[in-house]
């Protein structure tokens, strides 16, 4: 089997059928790919929908309206194997992806979030063509994706030929020479590369260090242009969460990432350049407390202090940055007051201007 598509699912009953519709109808031999949906102890009715895709009548849920609105053509008779795996304990997205990788039978792994979808029937065919053209590659990544706040078939795209795709074949060091931001849901990973690289479980931002380990250990990375992936702007997603736990996990992820870069094997000057960008993330974290309730500000700054991040970046800070970071550690309550007051004043000025 060539491909395994892994979909972590939690509270996905409103949109999982859009995701599944887009992957089970690929223009690719049905016996050459599988769809693995991992239920992470979801409390809603998503599994009723998923089980219909995996059963004898997979399109009972949406055969008359939803599917036809998305596709606008005849559904395939041959369907890939759709498997539903149920967790006994919630492990968040990282745990669901680990479960999917362990169960995968395909030579290549692709990830899809349950509230997103593919807007092309040529995704697997295009990846297959590039994998066959560049057999030494361990990662094949589409550089572009689309965003949408609604589900629509109007953004449907066709897969490019190898000549049209603006293909770039690079080593890990060459890949990271231009400060890229890998997006694992637009890439295919050779299973032999990632089977022993585990996602952190029960946390937000589980893929930040996973990406570093995967991309820096690959033999070759092939990138190309193909905006097949539609990122649905879900206000309840992990990346929009403003909880204290999410903040703490983001800081922990940054610390782990710095450790992963140090062990990455990239040239020392390249690692130093990458780590220097972490200073911006650290300072943004301090100012970012304006997006959280005032009562949480002191606790958030304590979390940031305990991470030891300031010591990692102190040598590259100017005087103003040193003052901001030092004040946040010595006087967290005062810093919280100043940042929230400055934010409120700025918003007031914007209202007066308009």
C-alpha positions in Angstrom: 0.0 0.0 0.0 1.4 3.4 -0.9 -0.3 5.9 1.4 -1.9 6.1 4.8 -3.9 9.2 5.6 -4.2 9.9 9.3 -7.0 12.1 10.7 -7.2 12.8 14.5 -10.8 13.5 15.4 -12.3 15.2 18.4 -15.7 17.0 18.5 -15.7 16.8 14.7 -19.3 15.9 14.0 -20.0 19.3 12.3 -17.3 19.0 9.6 -15.8 15.5 9.5 -17.8 14.5 6.5 -16.3 17.4 4.5 -12.9 16.1 5.3 -13.7 12.5 4.5 -15.5 13.3 1.3 -12.4 15.0 0.0 -10.1 12.1 0.7 -12.1 9.0 -0.1 -12.8 10.2 -3.7 -9.2 10.7 -4.8 -8.3 9.9 -8.4 -6.0 7.1 -7.2 -6.4 3.3 -6.9 -8.6 2.6 -3.8 -6.5 -0.4 -2.8 -3.3 1.7 -2.7 -4.4 4.0 0.2 -6.2 3.9 3.5 -7.8 6.5 5.7 -7.2 6.1 9.5 -9.5 8.2 11.7 -8.5 8.2 15.4 -11.3 9.1 17.7 -9.7 10.8 20.7 -12.6 10.1 23.1 -14.9 12.6 21.4 -18.2 13.2 23.4 -20.3 14.0 20.3 -21.7 11.9 17.4 -18.8 12.1 15.1 -18.2 8.3 15.3 -21.7 7.6 13.9 -20.7 9.6 10.8 -17.2 8.0 10.5 -18.5 4.5 10.9 -20.8 5.1 8.0 -17.8 5.9 5.8 -16.1 2.7 7.1 -19.2 0.5 6.7 -21.2 -0.9 3.8 -23.0 2.3 3.1 -20.4 5.0 3.7 -22.4 7.9 2.3 -25.7 7.5 4.1 -25.0 10.6 6.2 -24.6 13.0 3.3 -25.6 11.2 0.1 -28.4 13.7 -0.9 -27.1 17.1 0.1 -23.8 17.7 1.7 -21.6 15.5 -0.5 -23.2 16.7 -3.7 -22.8 20.3 -2.7 -19.1 19.8 -2.2 -18.3 17.5 -5.1 -20.9 18.3 -7.8 -20.3 15.0 -9.5 -20.8 11.2 -9.1 -19.2 9.6 -6.1 -16.7 6.8 -6.7 -17.9 3.2 -6.5 -14.5 1.9 -5.3 -13.6 3.3 -1.9 -10.4 3.1 0.1 -10.2 1.3 3.4 -11.6 3.6 6.1 -10.6 2.6 9.6 -11.9 4.1 12.9 -9.6 3.6 15.9 -11.0 4.6 19.3 -8.9 5.8 22.2 -9.8 4.8 25.7 -8.2 7.9 27.1 -7.9 11.4 25.5 -4.3 12.0 24.3 -4.9 15.1 22.3 -3.8 15.4 18.7 -0.2 14.2 19.3 -1.4 10.9 20.8 -3.9 10.4 18.0 -1.2 10.9 15.4 1.1 8.4 17.2 -1.8 5.9 17.2 -2.3 6.4 13.5 1.3 6.0 12.5 1.6 2.8 14.5 -1.4 1.4 12.7 -0.5 2.6 9.3 0.2 0.1 6.5 1.2 2.6 3.8 4.8 3.4 2.8 4.0 7.1 3.1 2.1 9.0 5.8 -0.1 12.1 5.3 -1.9 14.0 8.1 -5.2 15.8 7.8 -7.0 17.8 10.5 -10.7 16.8 10.9 -12.0 20.3 10.3 -9.9 20.8 7.1 -10.2 19.2 3.6 -8.5 18.7 0.3 -9.8 20.7 -2.6 -8.4 18.5 -5.3 -9.0 14.9 -6.4 -5.4 14.8 -7.7 -3.5 15.0 -4.3 -2.4 11.4 -4.1 -1.7 11.1 -7.8 0.5 14.2 -7.6 2.4 13.0 -4.6 2.9 9.6 -6.2 4.3 11.1 -9.3 6.8 13.2 -7.4 7.8 10.3 -5.1 8.5 8.2 -8.2 10.4 11.0 -9.9 12.6 11.6 -6.8 12.9 8.2 -5.1 15.6 9.3 -2.7 13.2 11.8 -1.0 11.9 11.2 2.5 9.6 14.2 2.6 7.5 15.7 -0.2 6.0 19.0 0.8 3.5 21.3 -0.9 4.6 24.8 0.0 1.2 26.5 -0.3 -2.3 26.0 1.2 -5.6 27.8 1.2 -7.6 29.2 4.1 -11.4 29.4 4.3 -14.1 30.2 6.8 -16.7 28.1 5.0 -16.8 24.9 3.0 -17.0 25.4 -0.7 -16.2 23.6 -4.0 -15.4 26.8 -5.8 -11.7 26.6 -4.9 -11.2 23.2 -6.5 -7.7 22.9 -8.1 -6.0 20.4 -10.4 -2.7 18.7 -9.6 0.3 20.1 -11.5 2.7 18.1 -13.6 6.2 17.7 -12.4 7.3 20.4 -14.8 4.6 22.9 -13.6 5.1 22.3 -9.9 8.2 24.5 -9.4 9.9 21.5 -7.7 12.9 22.0 -5.5 15.0 19.1 -4.2 17.1 20.0 -1.2 19.0 18.7 1.8 17.8 19.6 5.4 20.4 22.3 5.6 19.4 23.8 2.3 15.7 23.6 3.3 16.3 25.6 6.5 18.5 28.2 4.7 15.4 30.5 4.1 13.6 30.3 7.4 10.8 28.1 6.3 7.8 27.1 8.4 7.1 23.5 7.7 3.4 22.5 7.6 3.0 18.8 8.2 -0.5 18.6 6.8 0.7 19.6 3.4 3.5 17.0 3.3 3.9 13.3 2.8 6.4 11.5 5.0 8.2 8.2 4.3 7.0 5.9 7.1 10.5 4.7 7.7 11.5 8.2 8.6 8.8 9.0 11.1 7.8 5.7 12.6 10.2 6.2 15.5 9.6 10.0 15.9 6.9 10.4 18.5 4.6 13.4 18.9 4.3 14.7 22.4 1.0 13.7 23.9 -1.6 15.5 26.0 -0.3 18.9 25.0 -1.0 21.8 22.7 1.6 22.5 19.9 2.6 18.9 19.7 4.2 19.1 16.3 6.7 21.9 16.8 9.7 19.7 17.8 8.4 16.8 15.8 8.9 18.8 12.6 12.4 19.6 13.5 13.3 16.0 14.1 11.6 14.8 10.9 12.9 17.5 8.6 16.5 17.5 9.9 16.9 13.7 9.7 15.5 13.4 6.1 17.9 12.5 3.4 16.2 14.8 0.8 13.2 17.0 0.9 11.2 17.8 -2.2 9.1 20.9 -2.2 6.6 22.0 -4.8 3.7 24.3 -5.5 0.2 22.8 -5.1 -2.4 24.6 -2.9 -4.6 21.5 -2.4 -5.0 21.8 1.4 -7.8 24.0 2.8 -7.3 25.2 6.3 -10.7 25.8 7.9 -10.5 28.8 10.2 -12.1 27.2 13.2 -12.5 29.5 16.2 -12.3 26.5 18.6 -9.0 25.1 17.2 -5.8 24.6 19.2 -4.1 27.5 17.6 -6.8 30.0 18.7 -6.9 28.8 22.3 -6.0 31.4 24.9 -6.0 29.2 28.0 -3.2 29.2 30.5 -2.5 25.6 29.7 -2.0 26.5 26.0 0.4 29.3 27.0 2.4 27.0 29.2 2.5 24.3 26.4 3.7 26.9 23.9 6.6 27.9 26.2 7.5 24.3 26.9 7.4 23.6 23.1 9.8 26.5 22.5 12.3 25.1 25.1 12.1 21.6 23.6 12.6 23.1 20.1 15.8 24.9 21.2 17.1 21.5 22.5 16.0 19.8 19.3 17.9 22.4 17.2 21.0 21.8 19.2 20.8 18.1 18.5 19.8 18.5 14.9 23.1 18.1 13.2 22.8 21.2 11.1 25.9 23.5 10.7 26.6 25.5 13.9 26.2 28.9 12.2 22.8 27.8 10.9 21.6 26.6 14.3 22.7 29.9 15.9 20.8 31.9 13.2 17.7 29.8 13.8 18.0 30.1 17.6 18.4 33.9 17.3 14.8 34.0 15.9 13.6 32.5 19.2 14.3 35.7 20.9 11.5 37.3 19.0 9.1 34.6 20.1 10.2 35.0 23.7 9.6 38.8 23.7 6.2 38.3 21.9 5.3 35.9 24.7 5.8 38.6 27.2 3.7 41.1 25.3 1.2 38.4 24.4 -0.2 38.4 28.0 -2.4 41.3 26.8 -4.6 38.6 25.0 -5.3 36.8 28.3 -7.4 37.9 31.3 -5.6 40.3 33.6 -5.9 37.9 36.5 -3.7 35.3 34.6 -0.9 37.8 33.7 1.3 37.2 36.8 1.0 33.4 36.5 1.9 33.5 32.8 5.0 35.5 33.4 6.0 33.2 36.2 5.7 30.3 33.7 7.9 32.2 31.3 10.5 32.9 34.0 10.6 29.3 35.1 11.3 28.2 31.5 14.8 29.8 31.6 14.2 31.4 28.3 15.6 34.8 29.2 19.1 33.3 29.9 19.1 31.7 26.5 18.6 35.0 24.7 20.1 37.6 27.0 23.3 37.9 25.0 21.5 39.0 21.9 19.1 41.6 23.6 19.4 45.3 23.3 18.9 47.6 26.3 15.1 47.9 25.9 14.6 44.2 25.4 16.7 43.5 28.5 14.6 46.0 30.5 11.3 44.4 29.4 12.4 40.9 30.1 14.0 41.8 33.4 11.0 43.7 34.6 8.7 40.8 33.6 10.7 38.5 35.9 11.2 40.8 38.8 7.9 42.6 38.8 5.3 40.3 37.0 2.3 42.1 38.5 3.5 45.5 37.6 4.4 44.4 34.1 1.0 42.9 33.6 -0.6 46.2 34.7 1.5 48.2 32.3 0.9 45.9 29.3 -2.8 45.8 29.8 -3.0 49.5 30.4 -1.0 50.3 27.2 -3.2 47.9 25.2 -6.4 49.5 26.5 -5.1 53.0 25.7 -4.1 51.9 22.2 -7.6 50.5 21.6 -9.2 53.7 22.8 -7.1 55.7 20.4 -8.2 53.5 17.6 -11.8 54.0 18.5 -11.4 57.7 18.6 -9.8 57.8 15.2 -12.7 55.9 13.7 
